[in-house]
Amino acid sequence: MEVKTILSHAEQEMKKAIEHCHVELAKIRTGRASVSLLDSVRVDYYGQMVPLSQVATVTTPDATMIIVQPWEKNMVNTVDRAIHAANLGLNPSNDGSSIRLPIPPLTEERRKELAKVARRVAEESKVGIRNARRDAMDALRKAEKDEHMSEDMRKNGEGDAQKLTDRYISEVDRLLADKEKDILSV
């Protein structure tokens, strides 16, 4: 295997870890209304489980309220049940045509818990990045042994893999810092 191929594969795996970090951090609520809070809600739409966004319009008129308006009036109760079943810690109120989700303010204790969750998500992403680096290093050593790659090429490849790792780890750190700032600010 060629060094470029090994490093390209490692970089793809690292990008997946960053994307996973983005998605997981977006799920953590910060005390402000965000339509991404409802991304995990699945609704029974005529026998099919579909994302909420495929059966309703989700809006945030202000920082403390999410409004869900199903496109079909007969879906209001189904959407209401799906939000309850998602166990998001929100209390939807159904007025017959739309569903209002007030976002309660976070307590200091809850903010600290959410910051811990964010750090755990970031650490999982870092582990994924490090695993991609380890796999690249193993592939480089194997290539040196099997394909008679020169030791210098292997060492250069390992140095490049470490640079990629450092770059992606710092990206995770930046994402975490932004999210912690978001969570801990009142």
Secondary structure, 3 states (H helix, E strand, C coil): CCHHHHHHHHHHHHHHHHHHHHHHHHHCCCCCCCHHHHCCCEEEECCEEEEHHHCEEEEEEECCEEEEEECCHHHHHHHHHHHHHCCCCCCCEECCCCEEEECCCCCHHHHHHHHHHHHHHHHHHHHHHHHHHHHHHHHHHHHHHHHCCCHHHHHHHHHHHHHHHHHHHHHHHHHHHHHHHHHHCC
